[in-house]
Amino acid sequence: MNLSQIARLQALKKHLETFRKNHPKFPSFLNAVSHNALEEGTVIEISVTSPSDKNYVTNIKLRQDDLDFLRELQSLNSKS
């Protein structure tokens, strides 16, 4: 890892800390979901509403390969 990558990771960590401070309930929500709701067939729905009231909604139904991917992401977090 070069110095530029280390600096980017440090900046990202700072942004993550700010995000957690600004949205303290969100990490708890994600933790609850990851421990209690991630199984094959679970539907994740995301809704985004812009300040001009434009709404975007989508959903995904989890497959086993999605779960494998999410568990890999979780393992990255636990290794840090």
N, C-alpha and C positions, 0 to 999 in steps of 0.2 A: 504494500500500500504506500503510495507516495504522499508527500506533504499536502498536495492539493486535495486529495481524497480525504485525508484526515481532517483538514479544515472544513470541507463540505459536510462531513459527518458531525463535527462539532456544531456547525451552524444548524444542521437538521435537528440535533438534540435540543438545542436552544429553542427552536420553533416548536418542537414537540412539547417541551415544558410549558411554553406560553399557551399552546392549544389546551393542554390539560388544565392550566390555571383558568383560562377563559370558559371552559366547558367541563366543570368538575364531575358532572353526572355521566358524561359520555363514556369514559373508560370503565366505570362500574357497569353501565349498560352492556358494553361489549364483553366484559368479563362474564356477566350473567348469561348472555347469549352463548358465548363460547363453551361454557360449562353445562348448560342446560338445554340448548335447543339445536345444536348442530348435529344433525343426523340426516341420513339419506331421505329425501322427500320433503325436507323443510323448505318452505318458501320464504325467501328474503325479498321484501319489497322496499324500494327506495322512492321517496317523493321529495322533489325539490321545488320550492316556490320562490321565484325571483321577487325583488322589491316591486316590480311592475305587475305582480300577480300572475305571471306566466308560470304554469305548473307542468312539471315533467315527472312522469311516474314510470317505473319499470319494476320487473321482478324476475327472480330466478328460482328455479326449483333445484335444490342441491342434489348432485349425483355423487357417487363414491369418489370419482377422480377430483371433484371439487373439494371434498372433505380432505383428501390426501394433500392437496395444495394448501388448504387452510392450516392443516396441522404442521406442514413444513414451515409456513410463515410463523406460527406460534412457537415452533422450536427455535427459530432465529431470535425471537424475543427472549426466550428463557436462557439462551447462551450468552446474552450480553450482560 
